[in-house]
Amino acid sequence: MEIELLYIAGCPSWVEAGRRVSEALRETGHDESEVHYRFIRTEEDAGAVSFAGSPTITLDGNDLFPGSGRSNDLACRIYSTPAGLAGMPTVEQIREALSAHGD
């Protein structure tokens, strides 16, 4: 299982999003899985991966929360959460997405 968090400079959410991903991994029994971070510097960098705004969380190269569509724009991402729109998904949403994708 390859988990990667894609982020841009100035994104206020990527550090907390990484913490939430790590917590969700532990809660789903994937303690051995490590979150890898990829700094997206340019539009070309964004175009080379499954980027949909910062932070984007990928599992084995695929967006863990598909639906936003890929983007080469160096912009922040908005997630729909139970509390409304936010700059990152909740731990529960990440846990559910990981469980839905299986190993």
C-alpha positions in Angstrom: 0.0 0.0 0.0 1.6 3.3 -1.2 0.1 6.4 0.5 1.2 9.7 -0.8 0.1 13.2 0.1 0.5 15.8 -2.6 0.8 19.4 -1.5 1.7 22.9 -2.7 3.5 25.8 -1.0 1.2 27.9 1.1 -1.3 25.1 1.6 -2.6 25.5 5.2 -4.0 22.0 5.4 -1.3 19.6 4.3 0.4 19.0 7.7 -2.8 18.2 9.6 -4.0 16.2 6.6 -0.8 14.1 6.9 -1.4 13.6 10.6 -5.0 12.5 9.9 -3.9 10.0 7.2 -1.3 8.5 9.7 -4.0 8.2 12.3 -6.4 6.5 9.9 -3.7 4.1 8.8 -3.1 3.1 12.4 -6.8 2.7 13.1 -7.2 0.4 10.0 -4.3 -1.8 11.1 -1.8 -0.4 8.5 0.8 0.6 11.1 3.5 -0.4 8.7 2.4 1.9 6.0 4.1 5.3 5.8 2.8 8.5 4.4 5.0 9.8 1.7 4.9 13.5 0.9 5.3 15.0 -2.5 5.8 18.8 -2.9 4.1 19.9 -6.1 6.2 22.9 -7.4 5.0 23.4 -10.9 2.0 22.8 -13.1 4.1 20.1 -14.8 4.6 18.4 -11.5 0.8 18.5 -11.0 0.1 17.1 -14.4 2.4 14.1 -13.8 0.4 12.8 -10.9 -3.2 12.3 -9.8 -3.4 15.9 -8.4 -6.8 17.6 -7.6 -5.6 20.4 -5.4 -3.7 20.6 -2.2 -3.8 18.3 -0.3 -4.5 15.3 -2.5 -4.2 11.9 -0.8 -3.4 9.0 -3.2 -3.4 5.3 -2.6 -1.2 3.4 -5.1 -1.2 6.4 -7.3 -5.0 6.9 -7.4 -6.9 9.8 -5.7 -8.4 8.4 -2.4 -11.2 10.9 -2.9 -12.0 10.8 -6.6 -14.6 13.2 -8.0 -12.8 16.5 -7.9 -11.1 15.9 -11.2 -7.4 16.3 -11.9 -5.9 19.7 -12.0 -2.7 21.2 -13.1 -3.5 24.3 -11.1 -1.4 25.0 -8.0 -4.5 25.6 -5.8 -6.0 24.4 -2.5 -8.5 21.6 -2.5 -11.9 21.7 -0.7 -13.4 18.5 0.8 -17.0 18.0 1.7 -17.1 16.8 5.3 -20.0 16.1 7.8 -19.3 19.6 9.3 -19.3 21.3 5.9 -16.6 22.3 3.4 -13.1 21.9 4.7 -9.5 21.9 3.5 -9.0 18.2 4.3 -11.2 15.1 5.0 -11.8 13.9 8.5 -10.0 10.9 10.0 -13.2 8.9 9.7 -13.6 9.8 6.0 -10.0 8.7 5.4 -10.5 5.5 7.3 -13.6 4.7 5.3 -11.9 5.5 2.0 -8.9 3.2 3.0 -11.3 0.4 4.0 -13.3 0.8 0.8 -10.1 0.3 -1.3 -8.9 -2.7 0.8 -5.3 -3.7 0.7 
